[in-house]
């Protein structure tokens, strides 16, 4: 979560040995959630005011320690009764990776460049143990930037503004978009699975109704059906851009995934009144088109739910959702907070809180869905928990993890 800290509010955190201090207090929900698979180990936030970072200017930049990189946050701030209020927001993963774990950063007071640094203190995907880097913005008209200048969500859909014009062909290519949404559940455990609006595990597919661009091509609107208040709305897009040198569509595309936390849905005219938009007249034909049909709402095949289960798909899941930071595949425990996967399958497991059990497919699935139900002996005192992947991993993803662990034989 990304919290907007205000006086006299409770954000859901308190000492377990003093529940009377907070048990009757209303929790102030965060204005922006970032999925755990996008940022698995947040190290801090830098708000890039007075920076020279192009589309990253004046944005909260969320540092990821585990998979070294940065999530860009788009706050939607309104004037409230007691002053400015961060209502809701969007986020995305910046399209560059670093090779050392991130712990901190700052904006250079003269150049406006971003400097980040860090070193390894626990498990990480980083190739190096430590490092420091400068991140600076260099406009390049020959390459489309996969970071929008601004975004907004409305009752009718989502609006985005890009540095480089987007091709109007997207109006006839709705398959370039895929949307889904889900909620989280607040518990005393670590993390949360994904839950449909009715409370059952899983995600809701969101129909894409229509899409189009503004006269300049820099603004884009995607009409979506059934939008409502939700913890997470995910929009995947792959859009062609326009070569500003000759005004023709080129082969370079922007591939990006954006995540919104939706608390309020204003009508389009109201939602866009606070941004530097080209008006709303160009959006009206898109909304008219939205009334004529939509592409089938489906959940995409992803790393988390591959088209077919396999050992290789399981390895990719292991590397991308955080398993690698806590569980080794070679039998080592140094620097890990969880038991190794090496030689796990088919072994008898001893637990802190349950009778012994064979590590078979059912055991692995239960560990993924409800990790605190069976804590392996010797690992009950770790200060780093494991989140539930209920509603996150599809059936093929679960089977792939099982196949991958099966393959790690002694």
Secondary structure as the mmCIF struct_conf table of DSSP 4:
data_model
#
loop_
_struct_conf.conf_type_id
_struct_conf.id
_struct_conf.beg_label_comp_id
_struct_conf.beg_label_asym_id
_struct_conf.beg_label_seq_id
_struct_conf.end_label_comp_id
_struct_conf.end_label_asym_id
_struct_conf.end_label_seq_id
STRN STRN1 UNK A 2 UNK A 2
TURN_TY1_P TURN_TY1_P1 UNK A 7 UNK A 8
STRN STRN2 UNK A 10 UNK A 10
BEND BEND1 UNK A 12 UNK A 12
HELX_RH_3T_P HELX_RH_3T_P1 UNK A 16 UNK A 21
TURN_TY1_P TURN_TY1_P2 UNK A 22 UNK A 24
BEND BEND2 UNK A 25 UNK A 25
HELX_LH_PP_P HELX_LH_PP_P1 UNK A 26 UNK A 26
STRN STRN3 UNK A 27 UNK A 27
BEND BEND3 UNK A 31 UNK A 31
STRN STRN4 UNK A 32 UNK A 32
TURN_TY1_P TURN_TY1_P3 UNK A 36 UNK A 38
BEND BEND4 UNK A 40 UNK A 41
STRN STRN5 UNK A 42 UNK A 47
TURN_TY1_P TURN_TY1_P4 UNK A 49 UNK A 50
HELX_RH_3T_P HELX_RH_3T_P2 UNK A 54 UNK A 56
TURN_TY1_P TURN_TY1_P5 UNK A 57 UNK A 58
STRN STRN6 UNK A 60 UNK A 64
TURN_TY1_P TURN_TY1_P6 UNK A 65 UNK A 68
STRN STRN7 UNK A 69 UNK A 80
TURN_TY1_P TURN_TY1_P7 UNK A 81 UNK A 82
STRN STRN8 UNK A 83 UNK A 93
BEND BEND5 UNK A 95 UNK A 95
BEND BEND6 UNK A 99 UNK A 99
STRN STRN9 UNK A 100 UNK A 100
STRN STRN10 UNK A 104 UNK A 107
TURN_TY1_P TURN_TY1_P8 UNK A 109 UNK A 111
STRN STRN11 UNK A 114 UNK A 119
BEND BEND7 UNK A 121 UNK A 122
BEND BEND8 UNK A 125 UNK A 125
BEND BEND9 UNK A 127 UNK A 127
STRN STRN12 UNK A 128 UNK A 128
BEND BEND10 UNK A 129 UNK A 129
STRN STRN13 UNK A 130 UNK A 135
TURN_TY1_P TURN_TY1_P9 UNK A 141 UNK A 142
BEND BEND11 UNK A 143 UNK A 143
BEND BEND12 UNK A 146 UNK A 147
BEND BEND13 UNK A 149 UNK A 149
STRN STRN14 UNK A 150 UNK A 153
BEND BEND14 UNK A 155 UNK A 156
STRN STRN15 UNK A 157 UNK A 161
BEND BEND15 UNK A 163 UNK A 164
HELX_LH_PP_P HELX_LH_PP_P2 UNK A 165 UNK A 165
STRN STRN16 UNK A 166 UNK A 166
HELX_LH_PP_P HELX_LH_PP_P3 UNK A 167 UNK A 167
HELX_RH_3T_P HELX_RH_3T_P3 UNK A 168 UNK A 172
HELX_RH_3T_P HELX_RH_3T_P4 UNK A 174 UNK A 176
STRN STRN17 UNK A 177 UNK A 182
STRN STRN18 UNK A 183 UNK A 183
BEND BEND16 UNK A 188 UNK A 191
STRN STRN19 UNK A 195 UNK A 195
TURN_TY1_P TURN_TY1_P10 UNK A 197 UNK A 198
BEND BEND17 UNK A 199 UNK A 200
STRN STRN20 UNK A 201 UNK A 201
BEND BEND18 UNK A 202 UNK A 202
STRN STRN21 UNK A 204 UNK A 206
STRN STRN22 UNK A 208 UNK A 213
TURN_TY1_P TURN_TY1_P11 UNK A 215 UNK A 216
BEND BEND19 UNK A 217 UNK A 218
STRN STRN23 UNK A 219 UNK A 224
BEND BEND20 UNK A 225 UNK A 226
STRN STRN24 UNK A 230 UNK A 243
TURN_TY1_P TURN_TY1_P12 UNK A 244 UNK A 247
STRN STRN25 UNK A 248 UNK A 262
BEND BEND21 UNK A 263 UNK A 263
HELX_RH_AL_P HELX_RH_AL_P1 UNK A 268 UNK A 271
TURN_TY1_P TURN_TY1_P13 UNK A 272 UNK A 274
BEND BEND22 UNK A 275 UNK A 275
BEND BEND23 UNK A 280 UNK A 280
HELX_RH_AL_P HELX_RH_AL_P2 UNK A 281 UNK A 290
TURN_TY1_P TURN_TY1_P14 UNK A 291 UNK A 292
HELX_LH_PP_P HELX_LH_PP_P4 UNK A 299 UNK A 301
STRN STRN26 UNK A 302 UNK A 302
TURN_TY1_P TURN_TY1_P15 UNK A 303 UNK A 304
STRN STRN27 UNK A 305 UNK A 305
BEND BEND24 UNK A 307 UNK A 308
HELX_RH_AL_P HELX_RH_AL_P3 UNK A 311 UNK A 320
BEND BEND25 UNK A 321 UNK A 322
HELX_RH_AL_P HELX_RH_AL_P4 UNK A 323 UNK A 326
BEND BEND26 UNK A 329 UNK A 331
TURN_TY1_P TURN_TY1_P16 UNK A 334 UNK A 335
BEND BEND27 UNK A 337 UNK A 338
TURN_TY1_P TURN_TY1_P17 UNK A 342 UNK A 343
TURN_TY1_P TURN_TY1_P18 UNK A 345 UNK A 346
STRN STRN28 UNK A 348 UNK A 349
STRN STRN29 UNK A 351 UNK A 351
BEND BEND28 UNK A 352 UNK A 354
STRN STRN30 UNK A 357 UNK A 358
BEND BEND29 UNK A 360 UNK A 360
HELX_RH_AL_P HELX_RH_AL_P5 UNK A 361 UNK A 369
HELX_RH_3T_P HELX_RH_3T_P5 UNK A 371 UNK A 373
BEND BEND30 UNK A 374 UNK A 374
HELX_LH_PP_P HELX_LH_PP_P5 UNK A 375 UNK A 375
STRN STRN31 UNK A 376 UNK A 376
TURN_TY1_P TURN_TY1_P19 UNK A 377 UNK A 378
TURN_TY1_P TURN_TY1_P20 UNK A 380 UNK A 381
BEND BEND31 UNK A 383 UNK A 384
TURN_TY1_P TURN_TY1_P21 UNK A 390 UNK A 392
BEND BEND32 UNK A 393 UNK A 393
HELX_RH_AL_P HELX_RH_AL_P6 UNK A 395 UNK A 407
#
